[in-house]
Amino acid sequence: MIRIIHYREKCIGCNACVEAADYRWRVSRKDGKCTLLGAKAKKGIYVALVDDDEEEQNKLASLNCPVRIIRIEKV
C-alpha cells in the first residue's frame, strides 16, 4: 500500500495531478483547487491509502506538481 499526502491549501489548481491520475484527482468547481479522491482531511492535509498499482501514476502526479504539495510514501 501507499499513502498519498496532499497539502491542498497550497494548491494552485494547475491540473497536472489530474492529467497523471484522473481516477484519483479532480479539480473542484468551488475553488479551482485539485482534490484527492477518497482522502480523509485533518488540519488541511488530505491523506489517502491506496493499493500499490496506483503508485506509478501518483508518483508522476507528485513529480509534475509545480508547487510540490503531493507526497507519496510506502506503507
C-alpha distances in whole Angstrom, upper triangle without the diagonal:
4,7,10,13,16,20,22,25,25,25,28,26,27,25,23,19,21,22,19,16,19,17,15,18,21,25,26,30,31,30,29,26,22,20,16,16,14,14,16,19,20,23,23,19,16,13,10,7,6,5,5,9,9,9,12,14,12,13,17,17,17,19,21,22,25,25,21,20,16,14,10,9,6,5
4,7,10,13,16,18,22,22,21,24,23,24,22,20,16,18,20,16,15,17,16,13,16,19,22,24,27,28,27,26,23,19,17,14,14,13,12,14,17,18,21,20,16,14,10,8,6,5,6,6,9,8,7,11,12,10,10,14,14,13,16,18,18,22,21,18,16,13,10,7,6,5,5
4,6,10,13,15,19,19,18,22,21,22,20,19,15,17,19,17,15,17,16,12,14,18,20,21,25,26,25,24,20,17,15,12,13,12,10,11,13,14,17,16,12,10,7,6,5,6,9,10,12,10,9,13,13,10,11,14,13,12,15,18,17,20,19,16,14,10,8,6,5,6,6
4,7,10,12,15,16,15,18,17,18,17,15,12,14,16,14,12,14,14,10,11,14,17,18,22,22,21,20,17,14,12,8,10,10,8,11,12,13,15,14,10,8,6,5,6,8,11,11,13,10,9,12,11,8,9,12,10,9,13,15,13,17,16,13,10,7,6,5,7,9,10
4,7,9,12,13,12,16,16,17,16,16,12,15,18,16,14,16,16,12,12,15,16,17,21,21,19,19,15,13,11,9,11,12,9,10,10,11,12,11,7,6,5,7,9,11,14,15,17,14,12,15,14,10,11,14,12,10,13,15,13,15,14,11,8,6,5,6,8,11,12
4,6,9,9,9,12,12,14,14,13,11,13,16,15,14,15,15,12,11,13,13,14,18,18,16,15,11,9,8,7,11,12,9,10,9,11,11,9,6,5,6,9,12,13,17,17,19,15,14,16,15,11,12,14,11,9,13,13,11,13,11,9,6,5,7,9,12,15,16
4,6,6,7,11,12,14,15,15,13,15,18,17,17,18,19,15,13,15,14,15,18,17,15,15,11,10,10,10,13,15,12,12,10,10,10,7,5,6,9,12,15,17,20,21,22,19,18,20,18,14,15,16,13,11,14,15,11,13,10,9,5,7,9,12,14,18,19
4,5,5,9,9,12,13,14,12,14,17,17,16,17,17,14,12,12,11,11,14,13,11,11,7,7,7,9,12,14,11,12,10,11,10,7,6,7,10,13,16,18,22,23,23,20,19,21,19,15,17,17,14,13,16,15,12,13,11,11,7,9,12,14,17,20,21
4,6,9,10,13,15,16,15,17,20,20,20,20,21,18,15,15,13,13,15,13,11,11,8,10,10,12,15,17,14,14,11,12,10,6,8,10,13,16,20,22,25,26,27,24,23,24,22,19,20,20,17,16,18,18,14,14,11,12,9,12,14,18,20,23,24
4,6,9,11,13,14,14,16,19,19,19,20,21,18,15,16,14,14,17,15,12,12,9,10,12,13,17,19,16,17,14,15,13,10,10,12,15,18,21,23,26,26,27,23,22,23,21,18,18,19,15,14,16,15,11,11,8,9,7,10,13,17,19,23,24
4,6,8,10,11,11,13,15,16,16,16,18,16,12,12,10,11,14,13,10,9,6,7,9,11,15,17,15,17,15,16,15,11,11,12,15,17,20,21,24,25,25,21,21,21,19,16,17,16,13,12,14,13,9,9,7,9,7,9,13,16,19,23,24
4,6,9,10,11,13,15,16,17,17,19,17,14,13,10,11,13,13,10,8,6,8,11,14,17,20,19,20,18,20,18,15,15,15,18,20,23,24,27,27,27,23,23,23,20,18,18,17,14,14,15,13,9,9,8,11,10,12,16,19,22,26,28
4,6,8,9,10,12,14,14,14,16,15,11,10,7,9,11,12,9,6,4,5,9,12,15,18,17,19,18,20,19,16,16,15,18,19,22,22,25,26,25,21,21,21,18,16,18,16,13,13,15,12,10,10,10,12,11,13,16,19,22,26,27
4,6,8,9,10,12,14,13,17,15,12,11,9,12,13,15,12,9,8,8,12,14,17,20,19,22,21,23,22,19,18,18,20,20,23,23,25,25,24,21,21,20,17,15,16,14,11,12,13,10,8,8,9,12,12,13,17,19,23,26,28
4,6,5,6,9,10,10,13,12,9,8,7,10,13,15,13,9,8,7,10,12,14,18,18,20,20,23,23,19,18,17,18,19,21,20,22,23,21,18,18,17,14,13,15,12,9,12,13,9,8,10,12,13,13,13,16,18,21,24,26
4,5,5,6,9,10,13,12,9,10,10,14,16,18,16,13,11,9,12,13,15,18,18,21,21,23,24,20,19,17,18,18,20,19,21,21,19,16,16,14,11,11,12,9,6,9,9,6,6,8,11,11,12,11,14,15,19,22,24
4,5,5,6,7,10,9,6,8,9,13,16,18,16,13,11,8,9,9,12,15,15,18,18,21,21,18,16,14,15,14,17,16,17,17,16,13,13,12,9,7,9,8,4,7,9,7,7,10,11,11,11,9,12,13,16,19,21
4,5,5,5,8,7,5,6,7,11,14,16,15,12,11,8,9,9,11,14,15,18,19,22,23,19,18,16,16,15,18,16,18,18,17,13,14,14,10,10,12,10,7,11,13,10,10,13,15,14,14,12,15,15,19,21,23
4,6,6,10,10,8,9,11,14,17,19,18,15,14,11,13,13,14,17,18,22,22,25,26,23,21,19,19,18,20,18,19,19,17,14,15,13,9,10,12,9,8,11,12,9,11,13,16,16,16,14,17,17,20,22,25
4,6,9,9,9,11,13,17,19,22,21,17,16,12,13,12,14,17,17,21,22,25,26,23,20,18,18,16,18,16,16,16,14,11,11,9,6,7,9,6,5,9,10,8,10,13,15,14,15,12,14,14,17,19,21
4,6,6,6,9,12,15,18,21,20,17,15,12,12,10,11,13,14,18,20,23,24,21,19,16,16,14,15,13,14,14,12,8,10,9,6,6,9,8,7,10,12,11,12,16,17,16,15,13,14,13,16,18,20
4,5,5,7,10,13,15,18,18,15,14,11,11,10,10,13,14,18,20,23,25,22,20,17,17,15,16,14,16,16,14,11,13,13,9,10,13,12,10,13,15,14,14,17,19,18,17,15,17,16,19,21,22
4,6,8,12,14,17,19,20,17,16,12,11,10,8,10,13,16,19,22,24,22,20,16,16,13,14,12,13,14,12,10,13,13,10,10,14,14,12,15,17,16,17,20,21,20,19,16,17,16,19,20,21
4,7,11,13,16,18,18,16,14,10,8,6,5,8,9,13,15,18,21,18,16,12,12,10,11,10,12,13,12,9,11,12,9,8,12,12,10,12,15,15,14,18,18,17,15,12,14,13,16,17,18
4,7,10,13,15,14,12,10,7,6,5,6,9,10,14,15,18,19,16,15,12,12,11,14,13,15,17,16,12,14,14,11,9,13,12,9,12,14,13,12,16,16,15,13,11,14,14,17,19,20
4,6,9,12,12,10,8,5,5,7,7,11,12,15,16,19,20,17,16,13,15,14,17,16,19,20,19,16,17,18,14,13,16,15,12,14,17,15,14,17,17,17,15,14,17,18,21,23,24
4,6,9,8,6,6,4,6,9,10,14,14,17,16,19,20,16,16,14,17,17,20,20,22,24,23,19,20,20,17,15,18,17,14,15,18,15,14,16,16,17,15,15,18,19,23,25,26
4,5,6,5,6,6,6,10,11,14,14,16,15,18,19,15,16,14,17,17,21,21,24,26,25,21,23,23,20,18,21,20,17,18,21,19,16,18,18,19,16,17,20,21,25,27,28
4,6,6,8,9,10,14,14,17,18,19,18,21,21,18,19,18,21,21,24,24,27,29,28,25,26,27,23,22,25,24,20,22,24,21,19,21,20,22,20,20,24,25,28,31,32
4,6,8,10,11,15,15,18,18,18,17,20,19,16,18,17,20,21,25,26,29,31,30,27,28,29,25,23,26,25,22,23,25,23,20,21,20,22,20,21,24,26,29,32,32
4,6,9,10,14,16,18,17,18,16,19,18,14,16,16,19,21,24,25,29,30,30,26,27,28,24,22,24,24,20,21,23,21,18,18,17,19,17,18,22,24,27,30,31
4,7,9,13,15,18,18,19,18,20,19,16,17,16,19,20,24,24,27,28,28,24,25,25,22,20,22,21,17,18,20,18,15,16,15,17,16,17,20,23,26,29,30
4,7,10,12,16,15,16,15,17,16,13,13,13,16,17,21,21,24,25,25,21,22,22,19,17,19,18,14,15,17,15,12,13,12,14,12,13,17,19,22,25,27
4,7,9,13,12,14,14,16,17,13,13,11,13,14,17,18,21,22,21,18,18,19,16,13,16,15,11,12,15,13,11,13,12,13,11,11,14,16,19,22,24
4,6,9,9,11,11,14,15,12,11,9,11,11,15,15,18,20,20,16,17,18,16,13,16,16,12,13,17,15,13,16,15,15,12,11,14,15,18,21,21
4,6,6,9,10,13,15,12,10,7,8,8,11,11,15,16,17,13,14,16,13,11,14,14,11,12,16,15,13,16,16,14,12,10,12,12,15,17,18
4,6,9,11,15,17,14,13,9,9,8,11,11,14,16,16,13,15,17,14,12,16,16,13,15,18,18,17,20,19,18,15,13,15,15,17,18,19
4,7,10,13,16,15,13,9,8,6,8,9,12,15,16,13,15,18,16,14,17,18,16,17,21,21,19,23,22,20,17,15,15,15,16,17,17
4,7,10,13,11,9,6,5,4,8,10,13,16,17,14,15,18,16,14,16,18,16,16,19,20,18,21,20,18,15,13,13,13,14,16,15
4,7,10,10,8,5,5,6,9,12,16,19,20,18,18,21,20,17,19,21,19,18,22,23,20,23,21,20,16,14,15,15,16,18,16
4,7,6,6,4,7,9,12,15,19,21,23,20,20,23,22,18,20,22,19,18,22,22,20,22,19,18,15,14,15,16,17,19,18
4,6,5,6,8,11,14,17,21,23,25,22,22,25,24,20,22,24,21,20,23,24,21,23,20,19,15,15,15,17,17,20,19
4,6,8,11,14,17,21,24,26,28,25,25,27,26,22,23,25,22,20,24,24,21,22,19,18,15,16,16,18,19,22,21
4,6,10,13,17,19,23,25,26,23,23,25,23,20,21,22,19,18,21,21,18,19,16,16,12,13,14,17,18,21,21
4,7,10,13,16,20,21,23,20,19,22,20,17,18,20,17,15,18,19,16,18,15,14,10,10,11,13,15,18,17
4,7,10,13,17,18,20,17,17,19,18,14,16,18,15,14,18,18,16,18,16,14,11,10,10,12,13,16,16
4,7,10,13,15,17,14,14,17,16,13,15,17,15,14,17,19,16,19,18,15,12,10,10,10,11,13,12
4,6,10,12,14,11,12,15,14,11,14,16,14,14,18,19,17,21,19,17,14,11,11,10,11,12,11
4,7,10,12,10,11,14,14,12,14,17,16,15,19,20,19,23,22,19,17,13,12,10,10,10,8
4,7,8,7,8,12,12,10,12,15,14,15,18,19,19,23,23,20,18,14,13,10,11,10,10
4,5,6,8,11,12,11,13,16,16,16,19,21,21,25,25,22,20,17,15,12,12,10,10
4,5,5,8,10,10,11,14,15,15,17,19,20,24,24,21,20,16,15,11,11,9,10
4,6,7,9,10,11,13,14,16,17,19,20,24,25,22,21,17,16,13,14,12,13
4,6,6,6,9,10,11,12,14,16,17,20,21,19,18,14,13,11,12,12,13
4,6,5,6,9,10,10,12,14,15,19,20,17,16,12,11,8,9,9,11
4,6,5,6,9,10,11,12,14,18,19,17,17,13,13,10,12,12,15
4,5,5,6,9,10,11,12,16,18,15,16,12,13,11,13,14,17
4,5,5,6,9,10,10,14,15,13,12,9,9,7,11,12,15
4,5,5,6,9,10,13,14,11,12,9,8,7,10,11,14
4,5,5,6,9,12,14,12,13,10,11,10,13,15,18
4,6,5,6,10,11,10,10,8,9,10,13,16,18
4,6,5,9,9,7,7,5,6,7,11,14,17
4,6,8,10,7,10,8,9,10,13,16,19
4,6,9,8,10,9,12,13,16,19,22
4,6,5,7,7,10,12,16,19,22
4,6,8,10,13,15,19,22,25
4,6,9,11,15,18,22,24
4,6,8,11,14,18,20
4,7,10,13,17,19
4,7,10,14,16
4,7,10,13
4,7,10
4,6
4
